Amino acid sequence: GLGDVYKRQDLRGDPLVMRSLIDEKLQLEEAKRKNVTASDEEIKKALLQIEKQNNMQPGQLNQYLKEHGIDRGALVDQLTVSILWAKLVRRLASQTTEISDEEIETALKRLKEHASEPQSRVAEIFLAIDNPAQEDEVRQLAERLSAQMHKGARFSAIAQQFSQSATAAVGGDIGWVRPDQLSPELGKVVAQLRPGELSAPVRAGGGFYLLLVVDRRSGAGGGGGTADDAEFDIVQVVFALPGQPSEAARRAAIAGAQSVRSAAKNCPDLLRIGKEKAPQLSSEGHLRASQISPQLRKLVSGLPIGQASEPIVQKNGVGIIMVCAKSNGAKHSEPTREEAAESLLRQRLDMLARRHMRDLRRNAYVDVRVASQ
């Protein structure tokens, strides 16, 4: 997924990609004008978040970028713009009327009334329509991004670069919500999606949405965890493949993974052998079901404790996974004032981000120059 998205710099002639690049340029210029900056620590944190979203160990991202010919500087530039825009929007929000205690109390009351209902961890991509003439163009972009994700591109990476919602900076992650906390059009769609399922483009709120239900859990009164709350201690061993592996390289990686699978009788065995045979991409860790890609979640959930999976062939390598321990998620607490305030702030940030981006586009003079080949 990373490779599919971050190589968009090579597609500047594409009008749909050009739209995203122009928006980033406008956001960057506005941040400079308002003296908004991003620290090295903030950029480092964003890079670590990408590693986490891709189930990588700290430091593995640089290796991945190098192996797949992705320019690290272009990735850092994109993350920097995302950070600057999020900070700018928050600054704008702080200059408007503060959220009142009455608003928070009303929102908290509503949260408590619906606390026993199932909640979904939702991620969004929002593509704005600034004038009616853009309707078809934006729909085509939504459909094209949807097709990329069905081919394996990560939702979070697409959201960071194309979404025009304030949540773009965090990969489109809205957080845990119930359908009634969203607009009626979006709430209806979320209620019908299964965990790991991507929606078709949804026309609502001045543009098109793509929605992903990352996870689902029972409400605060549900009395315990569900399958979607499961937590796993796992060991994984991955035999890396180059960007465009030969069939011989693919077969060799599968054979190597199969030999490790046959030799490992338990998690310590698998980790030890993995460190010997494939040290760079062998690791152990603790993951919630929501942190595992939808394609692998069903496989991991069905694995008996201490039994290695069959070799899993992916773009970057061939892997083996073993579940060392499994537990249900903890019972969820009652809604708090902080959660109610955060929900209201998110809505306000979203509205400000869209309005300010629309104004920047309307006021901008864009001189597009394509370098000669």
N, C-alpha and C positions, 0 to 999 in steps of 0.2 A: 503494500500500500504506500509506503513512504516514497518509493521510487516513482510510482505512477504520478504522485502529486507534485513532488518537489522538482521534477524535471519540467514542470510547466513553463519555466523560464525559456525553454527551447521552442515554445509554442506561441510566441508573441503575435504572430499573424492571425491567430484564431480570435474572432471577435468576442467569444464567450470567455476566453481566458484573459483577453485584453481588458475586459470590464473589471475583473478582479485586480489586475495589476494597476489600473488607473485609480481604483478606489484606495489601494494601499498607498499610492503616491500622494493622493489628496490627504489621507490620514497622517502621513509622515510630515507633510508640509504644515498641516494644522497644528500638529504636536510641537514642531519647531517654533511656530509663531506664538504658541502659548507657553513656551519654555518648559515643556514636559519632557523628561528624560527617563531612560531605562538604565538601571545599574547593572554591572557585571553579575552581581548576585542574582538579580531577577532573571537575567538571561540564562544563567546556569540552572536555576530552579526550573525554568521552562524546558530546558534540554533534558533534565532528569525526569520531568513529567512525561516527555515523549518516550523515554526508555521504559518507564513504568507502564504506559499505555500499550507498548509493544512487547511486554513481558521480557524485557532485557535487563541484564544486570548493569549496575553503574559502570560506565566506560565502554559498553558494547556499541553504543550508537556511532561513535567515531569509526569503529571497525566496519560497521554495516555500511555507512556512507561511502567509505573508501572502496569496499568490495563492489558496490553497485554504481560507482561513478557519479555520486551525487555531490554537488558542491556544498560543503559545509557552510561557507560564507553566505550562500543564498538562503539556506535554512535559517541561519542566525538573523539575517535581515528580515525575513518574514516573521519570525518570532518577535523581533524587536518592535516591528510595527504593531503587532497584535497587543503587546504589552503597553505601548504608548497610547494606543487608542482606548484600551480599557481604563487606564489611569486618567486620560482626558475626560472620558465620559463620567467617571466617578467625581472628578473635580467639578464638572458642570452640574452634577446632581447635588453636590454640597452647596452650590450657590443658589439653588432654588429653594422653595419652601420645604422645611423639614417635615418628615413624617410625624404626624401628631400622635399623642397618646391615645386619642379617641380612635384613630385609624387602626393603630396596633391592637387595641382591645377588641375592635370589631373583627379584625382578621383572626385574632386568637380564638375568639368565640366560635367563628366558623370552622377553624381547624379542629377544635375540640368536639364540635357537633359531628364531624365526619371522621374522627380519629380512628374508629374501628373499621373503616373501609380500607380495602387494599390500596397500597401506594405503588407507584411506578417510578423507577429511576429513568428519567427521560433526557435525551439529547436532541438538539434541534439544529437545523440549518435553515436560515431565513434568507430569501432572495427577494429584495424589494422591487416593486414596480413603481417607478416615479411618474410615468404617464401611460395612458392606455395603449400607445403605440408599441410599448415594450412587452405587452402581454405574451405574445408568441415567443419572443426571444428569451424571456425569463423562464417560460415553461420548458423550452428546449434545453436551457441550461440545467434546470432541475432534473429533467429526464436523463440528461447526459451524466450528471453527477451520480444519480441513482444507479445508472448502468456501471459506472466505475466502481461503486461500492459493492455491487453484486459480483464483480469480477475480483474483489479482494482488497480494494483500497479502503483504508481505515476511515470510519466516520469522523473521528476526532481531527484527523489531518485535513480532510476536506472542509470541515467546519471552520478550522482555524484560518483557512485561506479564502473561502468563498462566502461564508455566512456573514450577513450584515446585521446580526443581532449582537447585543453586548456579550452574550455567552460565547462568542467566537474565540475569545482569549483562552477559554478553558475547554476548548474542543467541543463547544455546543452543549456542555453539560448543564441542564437546568437544575438537577438534583432530584430529591424525592418529592413527588407531587401526587395528588389525587386528581381524577378527571375534572372535578368541580373547580380546581384552582387554575385551570386553563380556560381559554375561550371555548364556547360551546363546540365550534367546528373541530378544534384540536383535541378537546377532551373526549369527544366521541371516537376519534381515530385512535387515541392512546388506549382507550378501554378495550378496543377490538384487537390490538396488537399483542402478540406473544413475546416474551423475553427473547431478545436477539433479533427481532423482526423489524425490518425497515418499511416505513410507509411509502405509498405512492405519493407524488407531489400533491399537497393540499393547498387550495386557494383560500387564503384567509388573511385578515389584518394587513392589507396593503401589499400583498405579495404571495409567494409560494413558500411553503414549509416542507421540509423532509424531516420526519420524526423517527427516532430509534428508541425502543424500549430496551434499556440496558439490563434491567433487573426488575423484579416485582416481589413485594413482601406484604404480609398481613399488616393490618393497622395496629395501633398501640394496644387495643383491647383484644388482639387476636390470640393471645395466650401461647406464644412460642414461635419457633422459626418454621419456615417452609423450605421446600427444596431449593428455591431461588436464593435463600439466605445462607446456604451451605458454605462452609469454610474448609479449605483443603491444605494440608501440608504435603508438598509434592517434591519429587526429584525429577529433573529433566536432563536428558543428554541429547545434544544436537550435533550432528555431523554436517558442517557448513558446506554449502554449494556456492559456486560463483554465480554471477548475475545471469549468465546464459550457459548452464552446464551442458556438457555433452552427455549422451546416453550412457557412455562408459562411466563417467563420473557419478551419474545418478545411481547406476547399479552398484558401484563401489560403496557409496554412502548407505544405500539400503542394506547391503551385505554387512557393513560394519555395524549398523544399528541392530540388525538381527542377531549378530554374534554377541553383542552386549546384552541384549534381551535374554538370550539363552543362558548366559553366565551369571546374571544377577538374580539372586534368590530373595533379596530384600532391599530396602532403601539404602542402608549403609553400603551394601555391595554395589548397587547401581551408581551411587555417587563416587565411590572409590574407583570403579572401573572407568566411569565417565571422565574423571579427572586425569586418568592415564591416557585414554584413547582420544578424547575430544575436550581438552582442558578449557578452551576459550568459551565454549557455549554449554558447559555442564554446570548445573546449579541446583540448590535447594531453596525452598521458600514457602511462605504462607500466603495463600490467595483466597479471596472470596469468589463465589461463582461469577459475580458481576465483572471481575477483573480478567476473566478468561474469555477468549474470543468465542462468539456463538458457535463456530464450527467445532471447537474443541470441548465446549462445556458439556455437551451430551456424552461425549466419550469419557471425559474425566469423571462425571457423575456416576457412570455405570461401571467404572473399574473397581474390582474388589481391592481391599487394602493389601499392599505388598505384591500386587501382580502387575508386571510391566505391560504396557500397551503394545500393540503391533506397531511396526515402524510407521511414522506419520510423515508423509512427503509434503513439504511446503516449499514456498518460493526460495527461502534462504537456506534450506537444509532439510535433512531427514532426522526426525527426533523420536525419542522414546520417553514416555512419561510413566511414573509410578506414584500412586497415592499412598502416603505413609500414614496419614490420619485424616479423619473427617469429622466435622461437628456441625450441628445446626446453629444458625445465627441466634444471638441473644434476643430476648423480648424487647420490643421497642418502647421507649419512654413516651410519656405524655407530651403533647406540643408545648412549646415554651414561647415567651414573649420574643426572645431572640429569633426564633424560627419565623414567627409572624412578621417581625420587622424585616428580616432578610428577604422574605417572600415579597413584601411590598417594595423593598429597595430594588430587587431584581426587575420587577415590573417597570419601575420608574427608569432604571438604567436602560432597559430595552427600548422604551419609548424615546428617551433622549438620544440614544445611539442612532436610531432610525431617522429621527427628525434632523439631527445635526448632519448626518451623512447625506441626506436628501438636499439640505441647504448647500453643502459643499459642492455637490455635483451641479446644482443649478447655477451656482456662482462661478464655476470653474471655466477657464479657457484651457482646453486640452489640445496640445500640439503633439500629435503622434508621428514619430519619425522612426521608420524601420531601417535598420542598418543594412547596407547592401551586402549580398552574399559573396 
